[in-house]
C-alpha cells in the first residue's frame, strides 16, 4: 500500500465492511488497507445515528453503498434512506490488521 497517495488522483472507496460486536466497523479500502472505525461516539439519542445503538440493526443492516460504509435502514438499498459515513473520515483512521486473515489461517 503506498504511504503517500496523491489525493488529487486517488479517492478512497470502501469495498467491504465488517461489523464487530462492539459497534466498530472494519472498512476495506481500494488501496488494500483495512481501517477500524469506532461508531460508539456517534450513537446519541435524537441523532440520525441513534438506530445504530441496537446491535442487531448495526450488524444486519451494515452494507457498502456509494463506496462507503452505510446502514440500509429502509431495506431497499435506497441511498437516500441510508445512514452512511464519510469515506474520507473512515480513511483517516489508522490502518489495522485484517481480522479476516485470522479466519483464513484456521
QUIDALIN-V249162 format. One record per pair of residues at least 6 apart in sequence whose ideal C-beta (glycine too) atoms are under 7 Angstrom apart, sorted by the first residue. I is the first residue (numbers start at 1). GAP is how many residues later the second one is. D is the distance in whole Angstrom. If there is no record, write none. Layout:
[[I & GAP & D] [I & GAP & D]]
This chain:
[[1 & 30 & 5] [1 & 31 & 5] [1 & 32 & 5] [2 & 29 & 7] [5 & 26 & 6] [12 & 17 & 5] [12 & 18 & 7] [12 & 19 & 7] [12 & 75 & 5] [12 & 76 & 7] [12 & 79 & 4] [13 & 16 & 7] [13 & 17 & 4] [13 & 54 & 4] [13 & 74 & 7] [14 & 13 & 5] [14 & 14 & 7] [14 & 15 & 6] [14 & 50 & 5] [14 & 53 & 6] [14 & 54 & 5] [14 & 55 & 6] [14 & 73 & 6] [14 & 76 & 7] [15 & 13 & 5] [15 & 14 & 7] [15 & 15 & 6] [15 & 49 & 7] [16 & 12 & 4] [16 & 48 & 7] [17 & 8 & 5] [17 & 10 & 6] [17 & 45 & 6] [17 & 46 & 7] [17 & 47 & 5] [17 & 52 & 5] [18 & 7 & 7] [18 & 8 & 4] [18 & 81 & 7] [18 & 82 & 7] [19 & 6 & 6] [19 & 39 & 6] [19 & 40 & 5] [19 & 43 & 5] [21 & 34 & 7] [23 & 16 & 5] [23 & 17 & 5] [23 & 20 & 7] [23 & 29 & 7] [23 & 35 & 6] [24 & 12 & 6] [24 & 13 & 6] [24 & 14 & 5] [24 & 15 & 6] [25 & 12 & 5] [25 & 14 & 6] [25 & 37 & 7] [25 & 44 & 5] [26 & 8 & 6] [26 & 10 & 6] [26 & 73 & 6] [27 & 8 & 5] [27 & 10 & 6] [27 & 42 & 6] [27 & 63 & 5] [28 & 6 & 5] [29 & 6 & 7] [29 & 62 & 6] [33 & 62 & 5] [34 & 61 & 7] [34 & 62 & 6] [34 & 64 & 5] [35 & 55 & 6] [35 & 56 & 7] [35 & 58 & 4] [35 & 59 & 7] [35 & 60 & 6] [35 & 61 & 6] [36 & 57 & 6] [36 & 60 & 5] [37 & 48 & 7] [37 & 53 & 5] [37 & 56 & 5] [39 & 13 & 6] [42 & 7 & 4] [43 & 6 & 5] [43 & 7 & 7] [43 & 9 & 5] [43 & 10 & 5] [44 & 6 & 7] [48 & 35 & 6] [49 & 34 & 6] [51 & 6 & 5] [51 & 22 & 7] [52 & 6 & 5] [52 & 19 & 6] [52 & 31 & 7] [61 & 10 & 4] [61 & 11 & 5] [61 & 12 & 6] [62 & 9 & 6] [63 & 7 & 6] [63 & 9 & 5] [64 & 6 & 7] [65 & 12 & 7] [65 & 14 & 5] [65 & 17 & 6] [65 & 19 & 6] [66 & 13 & 5] [66 & 18 & 7] [67 & 20 & 6] [68 & 16 & 5] [68 & 17 & 6] [68 & 19 & 4] [68 & 22 & 7] [69 & 15 & 7] [69 & 16 & 5] [69 & 21 & 6] [70 & 12 & 4] [70 & 13 & 7] [70 & 14 & 4] [71 & 11 & 6] [71 & 12 & 4] [72 & 10 & 6] [73 & 8 & 6] [73 & 9 & 6] [73 & 10 & 6] [74 & 7 & 4]]
